[in-house]
Amino acid sequence: MHWSALALPAASDPTIIVHEPARCVDDGDVVTSSGISAGIDLALHLVDRLTGAERAREVAHQLQYDPAPSAEAASASGGSRRISGPS
């Protein structure tokens, strides 16, 4: 979810927990990402989860994707946590 909309989920359902600094959250059967490039992180995480880390590295290489974004680009607060799990 984009950093500018972080308050929206909890406003509609107080049981929703927002992992603010995380670019991606893997809660087992539900996975979400915080934006466009974080969606690529999430896709690579799923490739890793389903087929292994080596295949995920190969896919990232084919995409010419640098999986280490600058802290400023990660969120409004400068957080850059990659993948978060359930609380």
C-alpha angles and dihedrals in degrees: 000000000000114000092239091063101045095117095054102079096051090045090059098037121015091201090069113101116205115208093207103189094043121101089197135018123202110192095171103259096022123057126179138175134206101232149326102310090035086058088062089050088051093049091051090048089054092048087052092047094048104034108012142266095282092057091047089053090050092051092047089051092050089050090048085229122161105211093201108080121188115267091242092057095048098072145330090267093049094248117151108182109152114206123004127194131205118305 
